[in-house]
């Protein structure tokens, strides 16, 4: 009977020693591979649409064949170089920024955070670790829709340092917020979005009114251009449907072949002809809102013309 009691005490002692020192029973080592870019691609102008993309962090852990304990790896992703906090991640260029976020789940409801932050790290669990195992962890990114007034450019934020903390456990995996092992610093992942320029243009009629003679008559109108912020553009006006020559524009009588000479200018002094070749166009920079660009016209002094309505149709082209 004494021998049985002694054996029981010995078993309890061995069990106790095993429980309080789990890491002595196995050793594990982990390596990591971080995809270099969380790439949101490119969009045409602003406001930006919702953009959902993914990237990957791979975790490769190795343990001995016998006596291996489960392994928990906690992956932390910081706010990034352009963001003020994990809850307000941003990508930026030249003083302009676009809001986005990184999530742990495909539904994009669980923000991927870091140790010590309000949002937790991502837990990667190797419930059994015999030999070498690899898990490819998806990083879910989202640019939020409807962000207007953004400049053209390449928006970036470097997610660094991405860190991993690994630990073994006996029965139940600990919460990542309780893992205090020394961190391993991983490679940098760069969040990236390109906003390309986009423009649209509309025109109003240029009406010289009603006249009784064919002396010089001036009038003005305007074009409306809407371009992405900081997008460079140039507006050209062709020679019209009557004559097709920017240096010799003509208005044509609706009910006949008679024409009237006129011209379109870039300046109010009416000295700079507005045409469709380099040096004759009007250049500008987009503001993200509609800009009004004046067009100055003049009917030139000429001989007597038959009465009636004279017209020409000009095509305005915006290049950006």
C-alpha positions as CSV (number, residue, x, y, z in Angstrom):
1,X,0.0,0.0,0.0
2,X,2.9,2.4,0.8
3,X,4.5,1.6,-2.5
4,X,1.2,2.6,-4.4
5,X,1.0,5.8,-2.5
6,X,4.6,6.6,-3.3
7,X,4.0,5.9,-7.0
8,X,0.9,8.2,-7.0
9,X,3.0,11.1,-5.4
10,X,5.7,10.5,-8.0
11,X,3.2,10.7,-10.9
12,X,1.6,13.9,-9.5
13,X,5.0,15.4,-9.2
14,X,6.0,14.5,-12.7
15,X,2.7,15.9,-14.0
16,X,3.1,19.1,-12.1
17,X,6.6,19.6,-13.5
18,X,5.4,19.0,-17.0
19,X,2.5,21.6,-16.7
20,X,4.6,24.4,-15.3
21,X,7.3,24.1,-17.9
22,X,5.7,23.4,-21.2
23,X,8.4,24.9,-23.4
24,X,10.9,22.4,-22.1
25,X,9.1,19.6,-23.8
26,X,9.5,21.0,-27.3
27,X,11.2,23.7,-29.4
28,X,9.8,25.5,-32.4
29,X,11.1,28.0,-34.9
30,X,9.1,30.1,-37.3
31,X,10.0,32.0,-40.4
32,X,7.8,34.6,-42.3
33,X,7.3,35.9,-45.8
34,X,5.4,39.2,-46.4
35,X,4.0,40.1,-49.8
36,X,5.6,43.4,-50.6
37,X,2.4,45.3,-51.7
38,X,-1.2,45.7,-50.8
39,X,-2.1,47.1,-54.2
40,X,-5.4,48.9,-54.7
41,X,-4.6,49.4,-58.4
42,X,-5.5,52.6,-60.2
43,X,-8.7,54.7,-60.5
44,X,-9.8,57.4,-62.9
45,X,-10.3,60.6,-61.0
46,X,-12.2,61.1,-57.8
47,X,-14.4,60.4,-55.9
48,X,-12.8,57.1,-55.5
49,X,-15.0,53.9,-55.5
50,X,-14.9,51.2,-52.9
51,X,-11.9,49.0,-53.6
52,X,-11.4,45.6,-52.0
53,X,-8.1,43.7,-52.5
54,X,-6.0,41.1,-50.6
55,X,-2.4,40.3,-49.9
56,X,-0.6,37.6,-48.0
57,X,1.7,36.9,-45.0
58,X,3.0,33.4,-44.9
59,X,4.0,31.7,-41.6
60,X,6.2,28.6,-41.6
61,X,6.9,26.9,-38.3
62,X,9.0,23.8,-37.6
63,X,8.9,21.6,-34.5
64,X,10.4,18.2,-33.5
65,X,8.6,15.0,-34.3
66,X,8.1,13.9,-30.7
67,X,7.0,15.9,-27.7
68,X,5.7,18.9,-29.7
69,X,3.4,21.5,-28.1
70,X,0.9,23.6,-30.1
71,X,2.2,26.9,-31.3
72,X,0.5,30.3,-31.4
73,X,1.8,33.1,-33.6
74,X,0.5,36.6,-33.2
75,X,0.9,39.0,-36.2
76,X,0.8,42.7,-35.6
77,X,0.3,45.3,-38.4
78,X,0.9,48.9,-37.5
79,X,-1.0,52.0,-38.6
80,X,1.5,52.7,-41.4
81,X,3.7,55.6,-42.3
82,X,0.8,57.7,-43.6
83,X,-1.7,56.9,-40.9
84,X,-2.3,58.5,-37.5
85,X,-3.7,55.4,-35.9
86,X,-4.8,51.9,-36.6
87,X,-8.4,53.0,-36.6
88,X,-7.7,55.6,-39.2
89,X,-5.2,54.1,-41.7
90,X,-4.4,56.3,-44.7
91,X,-2.3,56.3,-47.9
92,X,-0.9,59.6,-48.9
93,X,0.8,61.7,-51.6
94,X,1.9,65.4,-51.4
95,X,-0.2,66.4,-48.5
96,X,-3.3,64.5,-49.7
97,X,-4.6,61.3,-48.2
98,X,-7.1,58.5,-48.8
99,X,-8.7,56.5,-46.0
100,X,-8.5,52.7,-46.1
101,X,-8.4,49.8,-43.6
102,X,-6.9,46.4,-43.2
103,X,-9.0,43.5,-41.8
104,X,-8.5,40.0,-40.6
105,X,-11.7,38.6,-42.2
106,X,-13.2,38.5,-45.6
107,X,-16.3,40.3,-44.4
108,X,-14.0,43.2,-43.4
109,X,-15.5,43.6,-40.0
110,X,-12.5,42.8,-37.8
111,X,-9.7,45.4,-38.0
112,X,-6.2,43.9,-38.0
113,X,-4.3,45.6,-35.2
114,X,-1.1,45.3,-33.1
115,X,-0.1,44.4,-29.6
116,X,-1.0,47.2,-27.2
117,X,-3.5,48.7,-29.6
118,X,-7.3,48.9,-29.4
119,X,-7.5,46.4,-32.3
120,X,-5.7,43.0,-31.6
121,X,-3.1,41.2,-33.7
122,X,-4.0,38.3,-35.9
123,X,-3.7,34.9,-34.2
124,X,-2.3,32.0,-36.2
125,X,-2.7,28.7,-34.5
126,X,-0.7,25.6,-35.2
127,X,-2.7,23.2,-33.0
128,X,-0.3,20.4,-33.8
129,X,3.2,21.0,-34.9
130,X,5.1,17.9,-36.1
131,X,7.8,18.6,-38.7
132,X,7.2,21.7,-40.8
133,X,3.9,23.4,-41.5
134,X,3.0,26.6,-43.4
135,X,-0.1,28.8,-43.2
136,X,-0.8,31.5,-45.8
137,X,-2.7,34.3,-44.0
138,X,-4.8,36.6,-46.1
139,X,-4.6,40.4,-45.5
140,X,-7.9,42.0,-46.5
141,X,-7.8,45.7,-47.6
142,X,-10.5,48.2,-48.4
143,X,-10.4,51.7,-49.7
144,X,-13.6,53.5,-48.7
145,X,-16.0,54.8,-51.4
146,X,-17.0,58.4,-52.0
147,X,-13.8,60.2,-51.1
148,X,-13.8,63.3,-53.3
149,X,-11.4,66.2,-53.8
150,X,-8.4,63.9,-54.1
151,X,-5.3,64.9,-56.1
152,X,-3.8,62.9,-58.9
153,X,-0.8,60.9,-57.8
154,X,0.5,57.7,-56.3
155,X,-0.7,57.2,-52.7
156,X,1.5,55.1,-50.4
157,X,1.9,54.0,-46.8
158,X,4.6,51.6,-45.6
159,X,3.3,49.1,-43.0
160,X,6.4,48.8,-40.8
161,X,7.3,47.2,-38.5
162,X,5.1,44.2,-39.1
163,X,5.9,42.0,-36.1
164,X,5.3,38.4,-35.0
165,X,5.3,36.9,-31.5
166,X,5.3,33.1,-31.2
167,X,4.7,31.0,-28.1
168,X,3.8,27.4,-27.3
169,X,1.0,26.3,-25.0
170,X,-0.3,23.2,-23.4
171,X,-4.1,22.9,-23.6
172,X,-5.7,26.2,-24.6
173,X,-4.2,28.9,-26.9
174,X,-3.7,32.2,-25.0
175,X,-5.1,35.5,-26.2
176,X,-2.7,37.4,-28.4
177,X,-2.9,40.3,-26.0
178,X,-1.3,38.2,-23.3
179,X,1.6,37.0,-25.5
180,X,4.8,38.8,-24.3
181,X,7.5,36.9,-26.1
182,X,10.2,39.0,-27.9
183,X,8.9,40.1,-31.3
184,X,10.4,39.2,-34.7
185,X,10.3,42.0,-37.2
186,X,9.1,41.0,-40.6
187,X,9.4,42.6,-44.0
188,X,7.5,45.8,-45.0
189,X,4.2,45.7,-46.9
190,X,3.4,48.9,-48.8
191,X,-0.2,49.9,-49.3
192,X,-0.6,51.6,-52.8
193,X,-3.3,53.4,-54.8
194,X,-2.9,55.4,-58.0
195,X,-5.4,58.2,-58.9
196,X,-5.1,59.0,-62.6
197,X,-6.4,62.3,-64.0
198,X,-9.9,62.5,-65.5
199,X,-11.7,65.5,-67.1
200,X,-15.0,66.4,-68.7
201,X,-16.0,69.4,-70.7
202,X,-19.2,71.2,-71.7
203,X,-19.8,74.3,-73.9
204,X,-22.3,77.1,-74.1
205,X,-23.3,78.9,-77.3
206,X,-21.4,82.0,-78.5
207,X,-24.2,84.4,-79.7
208,X,-23.2,87.5,-81.7
209,X,-26.8,88.7,-81.5
210,X,-28.7,90.5,-84.3
211,X,-27.0,93.2,-86.3
212,X,-28.0,95.4,-89.2
213,X,-24.5,95.8,-90.7
214,X,-21.3,93.8,-91.1
215,X,-19.0,95.9,-89.0
216,X,-16.9,94.4,-86.1
217,X,-19.1,92.6,-83.5
218,X,-17.7,91.1,-80.3
219,X,-19.2,88.5,-77.9
220,X,-18.0,86.0,-75.3
221,X,-19.1,82.7,-73.9
222,X,-17.5,80.0,-71.7
223,X,-16.5,76.4,-71.5
224,X,-16.9,74.4,-68.3
225,X,-14.1,71.9,-67.5
226,X,-14.2,69.6,-64.5
227,X,-10.9,67.8,-63.8
228,X,-9.3,65.9,-61.0
229,X,-7.4,68.0,-58.5
230,X,-3.9,68.9,-59.9
231,X,-4.6,67.2,-63.2
232,X,-2.9,69.2,-66.0
233,X,-5.1,69.7,-69.1
234,X,-5.2,71.6,-72.4
235,X,-8.4,72.6,-74.3
236,X,-8.4,72.9,-78.1
237,X,-11.0,74.4,-80.5
238,X,-11.1,73.1,-84.0
239,X,-11.7,75.1,-87.2
240,X,-15.4,74.4,-87.3
241,X,-17.7,72.6,-89.7
242,X,-18.0,75.4,-92.2
243,X,-14.3,76.1,-93.2
244,X,-12.3,73.8,-91.0
245,X,-9.4,76.3,-90.6
246,X,-8.7,77.8,-87.2
247,X,-7.1,80.8,-88.9
248,X,-10.1,81.5,-91.2
249,X,-13.2,80.5,-89.4
250,X,-16.6,81.1,-91.2
251,X,-20.3,81.3,-90.2
252,X,-22.6,80.0,-92.9
253,X,-26.0,81.2,-93.9
254,X,-28.7,78.6,-93.0
255,X,-30.5,79.1,-96.3
256,X,-27.6,79.7,-98.7
257,X,-23.9,79.4,-99.4
258,X,-22.9,82.9,-98.1
259,X,-20.4,83.1,-95.2
260,X,-19.3,85.6,-92.7
261,X,-15.7,85.8,-91.3
262,X,-15.3,85.5,-87.5
263,X,-12.6,84.4,-85.0
264,X,-12.3,82.9,-81.5
265,X,-9.6,84.0,-79.1
266,X,-8.0,83.0,-75.8
267,X,-7.7,86.5,-74.4
268,X,-10.1,89.4,-73.9
269,X,-7.9,91.7,-76.1
270,X,-8.7,89.3,-78.9
271,X,-5.1,88.9,-80.1
272,X,-4.4,85.2,-79.4
273,X,-6.4,82.9,-81.7
274,X,-7.7,79.7,-80.0
275,X,-6.9,76.7,-82.1
276,X,-6.1,73.0,-82.0
277,X,-2.3,72.9,-82.4
278,X,0.5,73.3,-79.9
279,X,0.8,76.9,-78.8
280,X,-2.8,77.7,-79.7
281,X,-4.6,75.8,-76.9
282,X,-5.6,76.9,-73.4
283,X,-3.8,75.0,-70.5
284,X,-5.0,74.7,-67.0
285,X,-4.8,72.6,-63.8
286,X,-7.8,70.8,-62.3
287,X,-9.3,71.9,-59.0
288,X,-11.5,68.9,-58.5
289,X,-14.6,71.2,-59.2
290,X,-16.0,72.8,-62.3
291,X,-13.9,75.6,-63.8
292,X,-15.2,78.2,-66.2
293,X,-12.9,79.1,-69.1
294,X,-13.9,82.2,-71.2
295,X,-14.1,82.1,-75.0
296,X,-13.8,85.5,-76.8
297,X,-15.3,85.9,-80.2
298,X,-15.3,88.6,-82.9
299,X,-17.1,89.0,-86.2
300,X,-14.7,90.8,-88.5
301,X,-15.6,93.9,-90.6
302,X,-16.5,92.8,-94.1
303,X,-18.7,93.6,-97.0
304,X,-22.5,93.5,-97.2
305,X,-24.1,90.1,-96.5
306,X,-27.6,88.7,-97.2
307,X,-29.9,88.7,-94.1
308,X,-30.5,85.5,-92.3
309,X,-29.1,83.3,-89.5
310,X,-25.4,82.3,-89.8
311,X,-23.9,79.4,-87.9
312,X,-20.8,77.3,-87.3
313,X,-20.2,74.3,-85.0
314,X,-16.9,74.1,-83.1
315,X,-15.6,71.0,-81.4
316,X,-13.9,71.6,-78.0
317,X,-11.4,68.8,-77.0
318,X,-9.8,68.5,-73.6
319,X,-6.6,66.6,-73.3
320,X,-5.3,65.5,-69.9
